[in-house]
Amino acid sequence: MRVESAAQGPRRRVHRSEDSEENSRKAPRMLGPNRFAPRLCDVSLDELAGRGIRGLIVDLDNTLVAYRCSEIIEEHLAWIQMAQRRSFKIVMLSNNFSDRVRSIADQLAVECVPNALKPLPTGFWRAQRALALPRRQIAVVGDQLFTDVLGGRIFGFYTILTEPIEPHDFALTRVFRFFERLFLPQRHLP
Ligand SMILES: [Mg+2]
């Protein structure tokens, strides 16, 4: 499996853990993530385990890998493997429907739900069914407020918003980024 260094990413604002509560007050409740993390690999598995989380729904583009990239960042690969060793169940949930989604999921030995249509509930429901866990034991990790966080909050999952890995995005995502700035003025977005 090819890996690459995370150091290739753009300049990004690093949030401290206390940023979560601060930004949650600014965003409407349904749009406020429970936690911020600079990158997927910065999400604390200890904290999740302490909260009783046993299942992870992980976004693909700009969360796990860079935009349209199939090379898994070394630190993210290590994070996924550590989560698996600690018996977290993982499902990759992506609005992308290309063969790349399933290929990356196969590399990581995780289940995947492509063409998820986040934030609509269909994909989240399929992910929860794959995890076979109650909602209170599931966390969603993703880089988009209006897909990953909103969809996760609608379902009652614990939600963690990460910074996008790089500034490139799908066309529709760039529209969402504009509105994210309104709700998360402190967030560094390209
Ligand atoms: Mg994404």
Boltz pocket constraint, residues with backbone or C-beta under 6 A from the ligand:
constraints:
  - pocket:
      binder: B
      contacts: [[A, 59], [A, 60], [A, 61], [A, 62], [A, 63], [A, 142], [A, 143], [A, 144]]
      max_distance: 6.0
